[in-house]
């Protein structure tokens, strides 16, 4: 069994202003990392002294999902450590812990090992600091930092989907596929970062600004602007937007794909059941 992972950073050229900052913090808090780092880009190339950064250059004008999938196709390992570009490291990476968790991921033949704790409703602690997660679950799929089997991760994000649709319908797909997923406790998290990300709707959030200023790191904040929570839409409008999302052409495609997945799973179950019945019947009438 191949025991090697690559870091896969989901990004695009529109976030190129974050790249220097991201890798500055990556080098500071994960010194000595010598594995491959795939930075998902559209047209831009990018290099970092002391790190093996590979710009994917998947092409421009593509939906998020297709950009994501094409980037994954560039990765030459079976497993990836998924990181979104605005998950800026905020403390030293616990290197021994992260490699031990990867061994756990491989030993248990998992599809995903989430490295950020989440209060799932169906969890069972199976060793100190690690819990198994049983489907169905809300947020069964998300873009939080996690180890993923690359082939399974590809199924979570369809080519036409944006990040929000991918998490919404990816969760439904993950539940249907009953993926094997574990999650760490808070005390076992090997990477410290803001789970909501450094950006909200493309603008900087206050907690990351406070952190960067405490580290003496200068950032051109006016370029993106600051997110103002006071201008956030109310809950009722959010529900309306979710309802609109469900009715959008992209959502319709996701629903059709979801129904296709349900049919394939049911058909496979019927075929398996028939095969077992045929085998049992054959055994009953077998003449030695």
ABEGO torsion letter per residue (X at the ends): XBBBBBBBBBBBAAAAAAAAAAAAAAAAABBGBABBBBBBBAABBBBBBGBBBBBAGAEBGBBAAAAAAAAAAABABABBBBBBAABBBABBBBAAAAAAAAAAAAAAGBABBBABBBBBABBBBABBGBBBBBOBBBGABBABBBBBBAAAAAAABBAABBAAAAAAAAAAAAAAAGBBBBBBBAAABABBBBAAEABBGGBBBAAAAAAAAAAGBBBBAAAAEBBBAAABBBAAAAAAAAAAAAABAAAAAAAAAAAAAAAAAAAAAAAAAAAAAAAAAAAAABBX
